[in-house]
């Protein structure tokens, strides 16, 4: 009595079909398939963007302010 026989499964499937109808179940499966396709496409897009290296950004250090130009630092006595 612990396991369900084939007749139990047939009755359960029949009740589900009566409650939801064939149209709703097929629409639901179509939505699931579209979601899977969108997920796979998104994963492929992530892989292609990760393969493209970003351009290297450099910082120009030639115009650094000199120590004489910052005379206000430490000039106030407490």
MIRO-609205 format. One record per residue: y, x, z negated of N, C-alpha, C, O in turn; residue in one letter; residue number from 0. Coordinates in steps of 0.05 Angstrom, whole numbers, plus 5000, padded with zeros to 4 digits. Layout:
<<Y; X; Z>; <Y; X; Z>; <Y; X; Z>; <Y; X; Z>; 'A'; NUM>
...
This chain:
<<4976; 5016; 5000>; <5000; 5000; 5000>; <5025; 5017; 5000>; <5047; 5006; 5003>; 'X'; 0>
<<5023; 5043; 4996>; <5046; 5060; 4995>; <5059; 5065; 5022>; <5083; 5070; 5023>; 'X'; 1>
<<5044; 5066; 5044>; <5055; 5072; 5070>; <5059; 5046; 5086>; <5045; 5026; 5081>; 'X'; 2>
<<5076; 5048; 5106>; <5081; 5025; 5123>; <5064; 5027; 5148>; <5062; 5048; 5160>; 'X'; 3>
<<5052; 5005; 5156>; <5036; 5005; 5180>; <5054; 5000; 5204>; <5078; 4996; 5202>; 'X'; 4>
<<5042; 5001; 5227>; <5056; 4997; 5252>; <5069; 4969; 5253>; <5090; 4965; 5265>; 'X'; 5>
<<5056; 4949; 5242>; <5066; 4922; 5242>; <5092; 4920; 5225>; <5110; 4905; 5232>; 'X'; 6>
<<5093; 4935; 5203>; <5117; 4935; 5187>; <5141; 4946; 5203>; <5163; 4936; 5202>; 'X'; 7>
<<5136; 4968; 5218>; <5157; 4980; 5234>; <5166; 4962; 5256>; <5189; 4961; 5263>; 'X'; 8>
<<5147; 4948; 5269>; <5154; 4929; 5290>; <5172; 4907; 5279>; <5191; 4899; 5292>; 'X'; 9>
<<5166; 4897; 5256>; <5182; 4876; 5243>; <5210; 4886; 5236>; <5230; 4873; 5241>; 'X'; 10>
<<5211; 4911; 5226>; <5237; 4922; 5219>; <5254; 4926; 5244>; <5278; 4920; 5243>; 'X'; 11>
<<5243; 4936; 5265>; <5257; 4940; 5290>; <5267; 4913; 5302>; <5289; 4911; 5312>; 'X'; 12>
<<5250; 4893; 5300>; <5257; 4867; 5310>; <5281; 4855; 5294>; <5299; 4843; 5306>; 'X'; 13>
<<5281; 4859; 5268>; <5303; 4849; 5251>; <5329; 4864; 5258>; <5350; 4851; 5259>; 'X'; 14>
<<5327; 4890; 5261>; <5351; 4905; 5268>; <5362; 4896; 5295>; <5386; 4894; 5298>; 'X'; 15>
<<5344; 4892; 5315>; <5354; 4882; 5341>; <5366; 4855; 5339>; <5386; 4849; 5353>; 'X'; 16>
<<5355; 4837; 5322>; <5367; 4811; 5319>; <5394; 4812; 5305>; <5412; 4797; 5313>; 'X'; 17>
<<5397; 4830; 5286>; <5422; 4832; 5272>; <5444; 4844; 5288>; <5467; 4834; 5290>; 'X'; 18>
<<5438; 4866; 5301>; <5459; 4881; 5316>; <5459; 4875; 5345>; <5480; 4879; 5358>; 'X'; 19>
<<5438; 4866; 5357>; <5437; 4860; 5385>; <5433; 4885; 5401>; <5440; 4907; 5392>; 'X'; 20>
<<5423; 4882; 5425>; <5418; 4905; 5442>; <5443; 4918; 5452>; <5444; 4942; 5455>; 'X'; 21>
<<5464; 4902; 5457>; <5489; 4913; 5467>; <5503; 4931; 5447>; <5513; 4952; 5455>; 'X'; 22>
<<5503; 4923; 5422>; <5517; 4939; 5402>; <5502; 4966; 5397>; <5515; 4987; 5393>; 'X'; 23>
<<5476; 4965; 5398>; <5461; 4990; 5393>; <5465; 5009; 5417>; <5468; 5033; 5413>; 'X'; 24>
<<5465; 4999; 5442>; <5469; 5016; 5465>; <5497; 5028; 5465>; <5502; 5051; 5472>; 'X'; 25>
<<5517; 5011; 5457>; <5545; 5022; 5454>; <5546; 5043; 5433>; <5560; 5063; 5437>; 'X'; 26>
<<5533; 5039; 5411>; <5533; 5059; 5390>; <5520; 5085; 5399>; <5531; 5107; 5393>; 'X'; 27>
<<5498; 5083; 5414>; <5485; 5108; 5423>; <5503; 5122; 5444>; <5503; 5146; 5445>; 'X'; 28>
<<5517; 5107; 5460>; <5535; 5119; 5480>; <5558; 5133; 5466>; <5566; 5155; 5474>; 'X'; 29>
<<5568; 5121; 5444>; <5589; 5135; 5429>; <5579; 5160; 5416>; <5594; 5180; 5414>; 'X'; 30>
<<5555; 5160; 5406>; <5543; 5184; 5394>; <5540; 5206; 5415>; <5546; 5229; 5410>; 'X'; 31>
<<5531; 5198; 5439>; <5528; 5218; 5461>; <5555; 5230; 5469>; <5557; 5254; 5474>; 'X'; 32>
<<5576; 5213; 5470>; <5603; 5223; 5477>; <5613; 5242; 5455>; <5626; 5262; 5461>; 'X'; 33>
<<5607; 5236; 5430>; <5615; 5254; 5408>; <5601; 5280; 5409>; <5614; 5301; 5404>; 'X'; 34>
<<5576; 5281; 5416>; <5561; 5306; 5419>; <5572; 5322; 5442>; <5575; 5347; 5439>; 'X'; 35>
<<5578; 5309; 5465>; <5590; 5324; 5487>; <5617; 5335; 5480>; <5623; 5358; 5488>; 'X'; 36>
<<5633; 5320; 5466>; <5660; 5330; 5458>; <5657; 5354; 5439>; <5673; 5373; 5440>; 'X'; 37>
<<5638; 5353; 5421>; <5633; 5374; 5402>; <5625; 5400; 5417>; <5635; 5421; 5411>; 'X'; 38>
<<5606; 5397; 5436>; <5597; 5420; 5452>; <5620; 5432; 5468>; <5623; 5457; 5470>; 'X'; 39>
<<5637; 5415; 5480>; <5660; 5425; 5495>; <5679; 5440; 5477>; <5690; 5460; 5484>; 'X'; 40>
<<5684; 5429; 5453>; <5701; 5443; 5434>; <5691; 5469; 5425>; <5706; 5488; 5422>; 'X'; 41>
<<5665; 5471; 5422>; <5653; 5497; 5414>; <5655; 5517; 5437>; <5660; 5541; 5432>; 'X'; 42>
<<5652; 5509; 5462>; <5656; 5527; 5484>; <5685; 5536; 5487>; <5690; 5559; 5493>; 'X'; 43>
<<5704; 5518; 5482>; <5732; 5525; 5483>; <5739; 5546; 5462>; <5754; 5564; 5467>; 'X'; 44>
<<5727; 5543; 5438>; <5732; 5563; 5417>; <5721; 5590; 5424>; <5734; 5610; 5419>; 'X'; 45>
<<5698; 5591; 5437>; <5687; 5617; 5445>; <5703; 5630; 5467>; <5707; 5654; 5467>; 'X'; 46>
<<5714; 5615; 5486>; <5730; 5627; 5507>; <5757; 5637; 5497>; <5767; 5657; 5506>; 'X'; 47>
<<5769; 5623; 5478>; <5795; 5632; 5467>; <5791; 5656; 5449>; <5809; 5673; 5447>; 'X'; 48>
<<5768; 5659; 5436>; <5762; 5681; 5419>; <5758; 5707; 5436>; <5763; 5729; 5426>; 'X'; 49>
<<5748; 5704; 5460>; <5742; 5727; 5477>; <5768; 5739; 5488>; <5768; 5763; 5494>; 'X'; 50>
<<5789; 5724; 5491>; <5814; 5734; 5502>; <5829; 5749; 5480>; <5836; 5737; 5460>; 'X'; 51>
<<5834; 5775; 5484>; <5849; 5790; 5463>; <5879; 5783; 5465>; <5890; 5778; 5486>; 'X'; 52>
<<5892; 5783; 5442>; <5920; 5778; 5441>; <5935; 5804; 5447>; <5925; 5825; 5442>; 'X'; 53>
<<5959; 5802; 5459>; <5973; 5826; 5465>; <5982; 5840; 5439>; <5987; 5827; 5419>; 'X'; 54>
<<5982; 5866; 5440>; <5988; 5882; 5417>; <6018; 5882; 5412>; <6034; 5887; 5431>; 'X'; 55>
<<6027; 5875; 5388>; <6055; 5874; 5381>; <6062; 5900; 5367>; <6048; 5908; 5349>; 'X'; 56>
<<6084; 5912; 5376>; <6093; 5937; 5363>; <6120; 5932; 5350>; <6135; 5915; 5358>; 'X'; 57>
<<6126; 5948; 5330>; <6151; 5947; 5316>; <6166; 5974; 5322>; <6154; 5995; 5318>; 'X'; 58>
<<6191; 5972; 5330>; <6206; 5996; 5336>; <6219; 6006; 5310>; <6235; 5992; 5298>; 'X'; 59>
<<6212; 6030; 5303>; <6222; 6042; 5278>; <6244; 6062; 5283>; <6252; 6077; 5264>; 'X'; 60>
<<6255; 6064; 5307>; <6275; 6084; 5313>; <6303; 6077; 5301>; <6319; 6096; 5296>; 'X'; 61>
<<6309; 6052; 5297>; <6335; 6044; 5287>; <6334; 6038; 5257>; <6346; 6018; 5249>; 'X'; 62>
<<6320; 6053; 5241>; <6318; 6048; 5213>; <6345; 6055; 5199>; <6358; 6075; 5207>; 'X'; 63>
<<6354; 6040; 5180>; <6380; 6046; 5167>; <6378; 6072; 5151>; <6357; 6077; 5139>; 'X'; 64>
<<6399; 6087; 5151>; <6399; 6112; 5136>; <6405; 6107; 5107>; <6414; 6086; 5099>; 'X'; 65>
<<6400; 6128; 5090>; <6405; 6125; 5061>; <6435; 6124; 5055>; <6442; 6112; 5035>; 'X'; 66>
<<6452; 6136; 5072>; <6481; 6135; 5067>; <6492; 6107; 5072>; <6512; 6100; 5060>; 'X'; 67>
<<6480; 6093; 5090>; <6490; 6066; 5096>; <6485; 6047; 5073>; <6498; 6026; 5071>; 'X'; 68>
<<6466; 6053; 5056>; <6460; 6035; 5033>; <6472; 6047; 5008>; <6457; 6053; 4989>; 'X'; 69>
<<6497; 6049; 5006>; <6510; 6061; 4983>; <6512; 6041; 4960>; <6518; 6050; 4937>; 'X'; 70>
<<6508; 6015; 4965>; <6511; 5996; 4943>; <6486; 5995; 4925>; <6488; 5982; 4904>; 'X'; 71>
<<6465; 6007; 4933>; <6440; 6006; 4917>; <6443; 6024; 4893>; <6448; 6048; 4896>; 'X'; 72>
<<6441; 6014; 4869>; <6442; 6030; 4844>; <6470; 6039; 4837>; <6473; 6056; 4819>; 'X'; 73>
<<6491; 6028; 4849>; <6518; 6037; 4843>; <6529; 6023; 4818>; <6549; 6033; 4807>; 'X'; 74>
<<6518; 6001; 4810>; <6528; 5986; 4787>; <6515; 5997; 4762>; <6491; 5998; 4760>; 'X'; 75>
<<6531; 6004; 4743>; <6521; 6014; 4717>; <6521; 5990; 4698>; <6539; 5974; 4698>; 'X'; 76>
<<6501; 5989; 4682>; <6499; 5968; 4662>; <6510; 5976; 4636>; <6510; 5960; 4617>; 'X'; 77>
